[in-house]
């Protein structure tokens, strides 16, 4: 379950913000492993907004992206091609990099 429900405006803002980002995590033949989940969690803690590229499992990418977001208490902002955009607000207000529009 995501921490918050994103509005359409917030989702569009995050999609625009993620446009210039390069995928920081790639999901290959091993799929979603505990190590991958830990790595994605660290990336979300550091950046709040990341891209995850599916090199394999392209038919199941929607389900895998939703599962990954659920396990990390993150929001699946969008799935564009084989790339998922994930967002999780930084828990520490002083370390937040993204200010969502209302």
LOKE-112353 format. One record per atom (N, C-alpha, C, CB): atom name; x negated, z, y negated; residue number from 1; residue in three letters. Coordinates in steps of 0.2 Angstrom, whole numbers. Glycine has a CB too. Example, Ala and Ser with C-alpha at 12.3 -4.5 7.8 and 13.67 -1.06 7.14 Angstrom:
N;-66;39;28;1;ALA
CA;-62;39;22;1;ALA
C;-66;39;16;1;ALA
CB;-57;45;22;1;ALA
N;-64;35;11;2;SER
CA;-68;36;5;2;SER
C;-64;39;0;2;SER
CB;-70;29;3;2;SER
This chain:
N;-4;0;6;1;UNK
CA;0;0;0;1;UNK
C;-4;0;-6;1;UNK
CB;5;6;0;1;UNK
N;-3;-4;-11;2;UNK
CA;-7;-5;-17;2;UNK
C;-6;1;-21;2;UNK
CB;-5;-12;-21;2;UNK
N;-11;2;-26;3;UNK
CA;-10;8;-30;3;UNK
C;-4;7;-35;3;UNK
CB;-16;9;-34;3;UNK
N;-3;1;-37;4;UNK
CA;2;-1;-42;4;UNK
C;4;-8;-41;4;UNK
CB;-2;-1;-49;4;UNK
N;10;-9;-43;5;UNK
CA;13;-16;-43;5;UNK
C;11;-19;-49;5;UNK
CB;21;-15;-42;5;UNK
N;8;-25;-49;6;UNK
CA;6;-29;-54;6;UNK
C;12;-33;-57;6;UNK
CB;0;-33;-53;6;UNK
N;13;-33;-64;7;UNK
CA;18;-38;-66;7;UNK
C;15;-45;-66;7;UNK
CB;20;-35;-74;7;UNK
N;19;-50;-68;8;UNK
CA;17;-57;-68;8;UNK
C;12;-58;-73;8;UNK
CB;23;-61;-69;8;UNK
N;13;-54;-79;9;UNK
CA;8;-55;-85;9;UNK
C;1;-52;-83;9;UNK
CB;11;-51;-91;9;UNK
N;1;-46;-79;10;UNK
CA;-5;-44;-77;10;UNK
C;-8;-48;-72;10;UNK
CB;-4;-36;-74;10;UNK
N;-4;-51;-67;11;UNK
CA;-7;-55;-62;11;UNK
C;-10;-61;-65;11;UNK
CB;-1;-57;-57;11;UNK
N;-7;-64;-70;12;UNK
CA;-10;-70;-73;12;UNK
C;-16;-68;-77;12;UNK
CB;-4;-73;-78;12;UNK
N;-16;-63;-80;13;UNK
CA;-22;-60;-84;13;UNK
C;-28;-60;-79;13;UNK
CB;-21;-54;-88;13;UNK
N;-27;-56;-73;14;UNK
CA;-32;-56;-68;14;UNK
C;-34;-62;-65;14;UNK
CB;-30;-51;-63;14;UNK
N;-30;-67;-64;15;UNK
CA;-32;-73;-62;15;UNK
C;-36;-77;-67;15;UNK
CB;-25;-78;-61;15;UNK
N;-34;-77;-73;16;UNK
CA;-39;-80;-79;16;UNK
C;-46;-76;-79;16;UNK
CB;-35;-79;-85;16;UNK
N;-46;-70;-78;17;UNK
CA;-52;-66;-78;17;UNK
C;-56;-67;-72;17;UNK
CB;-50;-58;-79;17;UNK
N;-53;-69;-67;18;UNK
CA;-57;-70;-61;18;UNK
C;-60;-78;-60;18;UNK
CB;-53;-69;-55;18;UNK
N;-57;-82;-65;19;UNK
CA;-59;-89;-64;19;UNK
C;-66;-90;-64;19;UNK
CB;-56;-93;-70;19;UNK
N;-70;-87;-68;20;UNK
CA;-77;-88;-69;20;UNK
C;-81;-84;-63;20;UNK
CB;-80;-86;-76;20;UNK
N;-78;-80;-60;21;UNK
CA;-82;-76;-55;21;UNK
C;-84;-80;-49;21;UNK
CB;-78;-70;-53;21;UNK
N;-89;-79;-46;22;UNK
CA;-91;-82;-39;22;UNK
C;-89;-77;-34;22;UNK
CB;-99;-83;-39;22;UNK
N;-87;-79;-28;23;UNK
CA;-86;-75;-22;23;UNK
C;-92;-70;-21;23;UNK
CB;-83;-79;-16;23;UNK
N;-90;-64;-20;24;UNK
CA;-96;-59;-19;24;UNK
C;-96;-57;-11;24;UNK
CB;-95;-53;-23;24;UNK
N;-90;-58;-8;25;UNK
CA;-90;-57;-1;25;UNK
C;-87;-63;3;25;UNK
CB;-85;-51;1;25;UNK
N;-90;-65;9;26;UNK
CA;-88;-70;13;26;UNK
C;-86;-68;20;26;UNK
CB;-94;-76;13;26;UNK
N;-80;-70;22;27;UNK
CA;-78;-68;29;27;UNK
C;-79;-74;33;27;UNK
CB;-70;-66;28;27;UNK
N;-84;-72;38;28;UNK
CA;-86;-77;43;28;UNK
C;-83;-76;50;28;UNK
CB;-93;-77;43;28;UNK
N;-87;-78;55;29;UNK
CA;-84;-78;62;29;UNK
C;-82;-71;64;29;UNK
CB;-89;-81;66;29;UNK
N;-85;-66;61;30;UNK
CA;-84;-59;64;30;UNK
C;-78;-56;61;30;UNK
CB;-90;-54;62;30;UNK
N;-75;-59;56;31;UNK
CA;-68;-57;53;31;UNK
C;-69;-51;49;31;UNK
CB;-63;-56;59;31;UNK
N;-64;-47;49;32;UNK
CA;-64;-40;45;32;UNK
C;-67;-35;50;32;UNK
CB;-57;-39;43;32;UNK
N;-73;-33;48;33;UNK
CA;-76;-27;52;33;UNK
C;-76;-21;47;33;UNK
CB;-83;-29;54;33;UNK
N;-77;-15;50;34;UNK
CA;-78;-9;46;34;UNK
C;-84;-10;41;34;UNK
CB;-80;-3;50;34;UNK
N;-89;-13;42;35;UNK
CA;-94;-15;38;35;UNK
C;-92;-19;32;35;UNK
CB;-100;-18;41;35;UNK
N;-88;-24;34;36;UNK
CA;-85;-28;28;36;UNK
C;-81;-25;24;36;UNK
CB;-82;-35;31;36;UNK
N;-77;-20;27;37;UNK
CA;-72;-16;23;37;UNK
C;-76;-12;18;37;UNK
CB;-67;-12;27;37;UNK
N;-81;-9;21;38;UNK
CA;-85;-4;16;38;UNK
C;-89;-8;11;38;UNK
CB;-91;-1;21;38;UNK
N;-91;-14;12;39;UNK
CA;-94;-18;7;39;UNK
C;-89;-21;2;39;UNK
CB;-97;-25;10;39;UNK
N;-83;-22;4;40;UNK
CA;-78;-24;-1;40;UNK
C;-76;-18;-5;40;UNK
CB;-72;-27;2;40;UNK
N;-76;-12;-2;41;UNK
CA;-74;-6;-6;41;UNK
C;-79;-5;-11;41;UNK
CB;-74;-1;-1;41;UNK
N;-86;-6;-10;42;UNK
CA;-91;-5;-14;42;UNK
C;-91;-10;-20;42;UNK
CB;-98;-5;-11;42;UNK
N;-89;-16;-19;43;UNK
CA;-89;-21;-24;43;UNK
C;-83;-20;-28;43;UNK
CB;-88;-28;-20;43;UNK
N;-77;-18;-26;44;UNK
CA;-72;-16;-30;44;UNK
C;-73;-10;-34;44;UNK
CB;-65;-14;-25;44;UNK
N;-77;-5;-32;45;UNK
CA;-79;1;-36;45;UNK
C;-83;-1;-41;45;UNK
CB;-82;6;-31;45;UNK
N;-88;-6;-40;46;UNK
CA;-92;-8;-45;46;UNK
C;-89;-13;-50;46;UNK
CB;-98;-12;-42;46;UNK
N;-85;-18;-48;47;UNK
CA;-82;-23;-52;47;UNK
C;-75;-23;-54;47;UNK
CB;-84;-29;-49;47;UNK
N;-71;-20;-50;48;UNK
CA;-64;-19;-50;48;UNK
C;-60;-26;-48;48;UNK
CB;-62;-18;-57;48;UNK
N;-63;-31;-50;49;UNK
CA;-60;-38;-49;49;UNK
C;-65;-42;-45;49;UNK
CB;-58;-42;-55;49;UNK
N;-64;-44;-39;50;UNK
CA;-68;-48;-35;50;UNK
C;-65;-54;-32;50;UNK
CB;-72;-44;-30;50;UNK
N;-69;-59;-29;51;UNK
CA;-67;-64;-25;51;UNK
C;-69;-64;-18;51;UNK
CB;-68;-71;-28;51;UNK
N;-65;-65;-13;52;UNK
CA;-67;-65;-6;52;UNK
C;-66;-72;-3;52;UNK
CB;-63;-59;-2;52;UNK
N;-71;-75;-1;53;UNK
CA;-70;-82;2;53;UNK
C;-70;-82;10;53;UNK
CB;-77;-86;0;53;UNK
N;-65;-85;12;54;UNK
CA;-64;-86;19;54;UNK
C;-68;-92;22;54;UNK
CB;-56;-86;21;54;UNK
N;-73;-91;26;55;UNK
CA;-77;-96;29;55;UNK
C;-74;-98;35;55;UNK
CB;-84;-94;30;55;UNK
N;-71;-94;39;56;UNK
CA;-67;-94;45;56;UNK
C;-60;-92;44;56;UNK
CB;-71;-91;51;56;UNK
N;-56;-92;49;57;UNK
CA;-49;-89;49;57;UNK
C;-45;-92;44;57;UNK
CB;-50;-82;49;57;UNK
N;-46;-98;42;58;UNK
CA;-42;-101;36;58;UNK
C;-35;-101;38;58;UNK
CB;-45;-108;35;58;UNK
N;-33;-102;44;59;UNK
CA;-25;-102;45;59;UNK
C;-22;-95;44;59;UNK
CB;-24;-104;52;59;UNK
N;-26;-90;45;60;UNK
CA;-24;-83;45;60;UNK
C;-26;-80;38;60;UNK
CB;-26;-79;51;60;UNK
N;-28;-83;33;61;UNK
CA;-31;-80;27;61;UNK
C;-26;-76;24;61;UNK
CB;-34;-86;23;61;UNK
N;-20;-78;23;62;UNK
CA;-15;-74;19;62;UNK
C;-14;-67;23;62;UNK
CB;-8;-78;19;62;UNK
N;-13;-67;29;63;UNK
CA;-12;-61;33;63;UNK
C;-18;-56;32;63;UNK
CB;-10;-62;40;63;UNK
N;-24;-59;33;64;UNK
CA;-31;-56;33;64;UNK
C;-32;-53;26;64;UNK
CB;-36;-60;35;64;UNK
N;-30;-57;21;65;UNK
CA;-31;-55;14;65;UNK
C;-27;-49;12;65;UNK
CB;-30;-60;9;65;UNK
N;-20;-49;14;66;UNK
CA;-16;-44;13;66;UNK
C;-18;-38;17;66;UNK
CB;-8;-46;15;66;UNK
N;-20;-38;23;67;UNK
CA;-22;-33;27;67;UNK
C;-28;-29;24;67;UNK
CB;-24;-35;34;67;UNK
N;-33;-33;21;68;UNK
CA;-39;-31;18;68;UNK
C;-37;-27;12;68;UNK
CB;-44;-37;16;68;UNK
N;-32;-30;8;69;UNK
CA;-30;-26;2;69;UNK
C;-27;-20;3;69;UNK
CB;-25;-31;-2;69;UNK
N;-23;-20;8;70;UNK
CA;-19;-14;10;70;UNK
C;-24;-8;13;70;UNK
CB;-14;-15;16;70;UNK
N;-29;-10;17;71;UNK
CA;-34;-5;19;71;UNK
C;-38;-2;14;71;UNK
CB;-39;-9;24;71;UNK
N;-39;-6;8;72;UNK
CA;-43;-4;3;72;UNK
C;-39;-1;-3;72;UNK
CB;-48;-9;0;72;UNK
N;-33;-1;-3;73;UNK
CA;-28;1;-8;73;UNK
C;-29;-3;-14;73;UNK
CB;-29;9;-10;73;UNK
N;-30;-9;-13;74;UNK
CA;-31;-14;-19;74;UNK
C;-25;-19;-19;74;UNK
CB;-38;-18;-17;74;UNK
N;-25;-23;-24;75;UNK
CA;-20;-28;-25;75;UNK
C;-22;-35;-24;75;UNK
CB;-17;-27;-32;75;UNK
N;-19;-38;-20;76;UNK
CA;-20;-45;-19;76;UNK
C;-17;-49;-25;76;UNK
CB;-18;-48;-12;76;UNK
N;-22;-51;-29;77;UNK
CA;-19;-54;-35;77;UNK
C;-17;-61;-34;77;UNK
CB;-25;-55;-41;77;UNK
N;-21;-65;-30;78;UNK
CA;-19;-72;-29;78;UNK
C;-23;-74;-23;78;UNK
CB;-20;-77;-35;78;UNK
N;-21;-80;-20;79;UNK
CA;-25;-83;-14;79;UNK
C;-25;-90;-16;79;UNK
CB;-21;-82;-7;79;UNK
N;-31;-93;-18;80;UNK
CA;-32;-99;-21;80;UNK
C;-36;-103;-16;80;UNK
CB;-34;-100;-28;80;UNK
N;-34;-108;-12;81;UNK
CA;-38;-111;-7;81;UNK
C;-40;-106;-2;81;UNK
CB;-44;-115;-10;81;UNK
N;-46;-106;-1;82;UNK
CA;-49;-101;4;82;UNK
C;-52;-95;1;82;UNK
CB;-54;-105;9;82;UNK
N;-50;-94;-5;83;UNK
CA;-53;-88;-9;83;UNK
C;-47;-83;-11;83;UNK
CB;-56;-91;-15;83;UNK
N;-48;-77;-9;84;UNK
CA;-43;-72;-12;84;UNK
C;-46;-68;-18;84;UNK
CB;-42;-67;-6;84;UNK
N;-42;-66;-22;85;UNK
CA;-44;-62;-28;85;UNK
C;-41;-55;-27;85;UNK
CB;-41;-65;-35;85;UNK
N;-45;-50;-27;86;UNK
CA;-43;-43;-26;86;UNK
C;-45;-39;-32;86;UNK
CB;-47;-40;-20;86;UNK
N;-40;-35;-34;87;UNK
CA;-41;-30;-39;87;UNK
C;-39;-23;-37;87;UNK
CB;-37;-32;-45;87;UNK
N;-44;-18;-39;88;UNK
CA;-43;-11;-38;88;UNK
C;-45;-8;-44;88;UNK
CB;-46;-8;-32;88;UNK
N;-41;-4;-48;89;UNK
CA;-43;-1;-54;89;UNK
C;-48;5;-52;89;UNK
CB;-37;2;-58;89;UNK
N;-53;5;-56;90;UNK
CA;-58;10;-56;90;UNK
C;-55;17;-57;90;UNK
CB;-64;9;-61;90;UNK
N;-56;22;-52;91;UNK
CA;-53;29;-53;91;UNK
C;-56;32;-59;91;UNK
CB;-55;32;-46;91;UNK
N;-62;31;-61;92;UNK
CA;-65;35;-67;92;UNK
C;-63;31;-73;92;UNK
CB;-72;36;-66;92;UNK
N;-59;34;-77;93;UNK
CA;-57;30;-83;93;UNK
C;-63;28;-88;93;UNK
CB;-52;34;-87;93;UNK
N;-68;31;-88;94;UNK
CA;-74;30;-92;94;UNK
C;-78;24;-89;94;UNK
CB;-78;36;-92;94;UNK
N;-77;22;-83;95;UNK
CA;-81;17;-79;95;UNK
C;-76;10;-79;95;UNK
CB;-83;19;-73;95;UNK
N;-70;11;-81;96;UNK
CA;-66;5;-81;96;UNK
C;-68;-1;-85;96;UNK
CB;-59;7;-83;96;UNK
N;-68;-7;-82;97;UNK
CA;-71;-13;-86;97;UNK
C;-65;-17;-88;97;UNK
CB;-75;-17;-82;97;UNK
N;-59;-17;-85;98;UNK
CA;-54;-21;-86;98;UNK
C;-48;-17;-89;98;UNK
CB;-51;-25;-79;98;UNK
N;-45;-19;-94;99;UNK
CA;-39;-16;-97;99;UNK
C;-33;-21;-96;99;UNK
CB;-41;-14;-105;99;UNK
N;-29;-19;-92;100;UNK
CA;-23;-23;-91;100;UNK
C;-18;-23;-96;100;UNK
CB;-20;-21;-84;100;UNK
N;-15;-29;-98;101;UNK
CA;-10;-30;-103;101;UNK
C;-4;-27;-100;101;UNK
CB;-9;-37;-105;101;UNK
N;1;-24;-104;102;UNK
CA;7;-21;-102;102;UNK
C;12;-27;-102;102;UNK
CB;9;-15;-106;102;UNK
